Structure formats: C-alpha cells, structure tokens
Amino acid sequence: MDNIGIKIKSNDKIAKCISIIRRYTNISIGEIKAKIINNEYVMVCGYTDEDGIKSIVEAYKEVTSLGVDAVIYEHDRVTTIDFLINLIDMYGDIERDMQEMDDLMYDED
C-alpha cells in the first residue's frame, strides 16, 4: 500500500510528543509510546489522503519545534516536509482544475 507516515526518532520528550500526536489521531497514549520506543509509525495515511497528509505535516512541525527528531516517510522511504507540502499544493491545484472544468461543462447549457 502507498502510505505517508511519521516516526519519532528521539526517545526524550515522549510525553510532549504523545500529547501532540493525540491531537491528530485517536491512538491510545500507551500505543503511541510503544510506537515511539519501537520505531514504528506514530501516524500513517494513504498517499492520496489530503487531510491525513495535512495532519502529518502539522504534527511534524509541532514535534520538531520541540527539538525532537522526527522522520517522514513516503512509500517506506525517507522524504522531506517540503515534498508533502508540494503534494498538498498539487492536490489543491487538481481540485481547482476539476472545479473549473465542472463549471465550464455545466455552464454551457
């Protein structure tokens, strides 16, 4: 499956990281803590899930602002926050283009 995910590499400031991640997911505190300790994805979404990607971007920004080492993955490969921001922008552009096409098609009547 094509996924976007985030892992927390630092084991310090776990409580603050858990608090942030809980704002964006409904995963339990214990599960988030275990995922951090076991180097598993604390958040993951589909490659085409625009809202999920936005949540990952926001959580990443909050966690890294604490000085915590977090890593974003795309298809199980390390990627950058800029890549995700560009992906979100692209989805917005596609949505606008589709809306323009719909408006043109239905305005011709």
Secondary structure as UniProt FT lines:
FT   STRAND          3..8
FT   TURN            12..13
FT   HELIX           14..24
FT   HELIX           29..37
FT   TURN            38..39
FT   STRAND          43..46
FT   TURN            47..48
FT   HELIX           50..65
FT   TURN            66..67
FT   STRAND          70..74
FT   TURN            75..76
FT   STRAND          77..79
FT   HELIX           81..107
//
